[in-house]
């Protein structure tokens, strides 16, 4: 991976660690701290565990030289970031939510764009004509 990709992976990993550990350990208190209405603690803890697993994947991506793992990691991060941001965008556009929800939505959109660019950049260009 390029240094900028490693930096963004570290940043995404910290993002996942922050939200994941808060949601897994004390979802009601954590969501109250970021001015978000507490929701079902079971679902919050499952999301926290998923975020921590993504932080673990980011850590392994940074440490490996296996382009296959890096490619799959970029895909997973892209899918998660894109779908999460679209889901949040549906809410923030039509109702009032605290600024932290807007920040989270924008951050996830930016991550999704970055993961898409990074994923596309590491794949070899395939020529349209086959050489014999």
N, C-alpha and C positions, 0 to 999 in steps of 0.2 A: 504494500500500500504506500501511496505517496504520503509525505508528512502532513499535508492538509487533511487528507482522509483520516489519518490517525488522530489528528486533533479533533476533528468533528466526531469521530467515534468516541473519544474520551468525553467530549461535551455531551453527546447523546447518552453515554453511559452514566454520567453524573445526573443528568436529567431523569433517567430511569431509576437510578438509585434513590434520588430524593423523593420522587413521587411514589415509587414502589415500596420503599421501607415505611414511609408514612402510612400508606394505605394498608399495608400488611399488618403492621404492629398496632396501630391505634387509628382506625379509619375515621371514627366520629370526631375525635380531637383534631386529627390532621386536617380534615376537610373544614372544620370550624376555624382553624388557624389561617387557612387561605380563603376564607369568606365564601365557602361553597357549602350549600345545604347538605348535611349528612344524608346519605342514602343507605340502602341495605348493606349492613356490614359484611355479609357473606360475599356479595358481588364485589364490594370494594377490596376485600382481602384477596379474592381471585385475581382481580386486576393488578393489585400490588405484587402478587407472586409472578404474574406474567411480565410485569415491568422489570422485576429483579432478574428474571430469566433472560430478558433481552440485554440487560446490563452485562450479564455473564457471557452472552454471545458476543457482545461488542468487545469485551476483554480478550476473548479467544481470537477474534478477528485481528486485533491489534498485534497479538503475539505470534501469529502464524504467517507462513509464507505460501500457504495453500490458497491459490486463487479461487478454487471451487468453494471453499468455506466463505471467503470474502464475498463472492458473488451471491451466494445464498443469503448471507447476512444482509447485504444491501437490499435484496428482494424482500426479506422479512420486514426490515425497517421501513422500506417504502410502503408496503401494503399496510402495515400498522399505522404509520404516520398519516398516510393519505385517507384511509377510512376513518380514523379518529378525527381528523380535521374536518372532513365532510360532515360527520355526525354532529360535531360541535357547531359548525358553521350554520347548520340548519336551525339550531336553537338561538345562537347569538344574533342572528339577523332579524328574528321575529319577536324577541322578548328581551327584557332587561336582565342582564347578568353582570356580576361584579367584574371589574377590570381584569382580575386574574384569569377569568375564563377567556376573555379576548386575547390575553397574552399567550395562554396555552394554545388556543386555536391558531394564532399566527405562527407561533413557534413550530407547531406540528406541520403546518403548511410549508414553512421554509425547510424543515427537515425532509419532507416528502419530495420537494423539488431537488434538494441536494442529493438524496439517495437515488433518485431517478437518473440524475446526471452522472453520478458516480458509477451506478450499475451499467449504464450505457457506455461509459468510458473504458471499462475493463474488459468488455466483450470484443473479441477480434472481429474486424470487419470482414464480412464474407462477400466475395466478389459474385456478381450476378452470372458471369460466364464461367463455366467449368473448363479448366485447362486439362489437356490430355497429355 
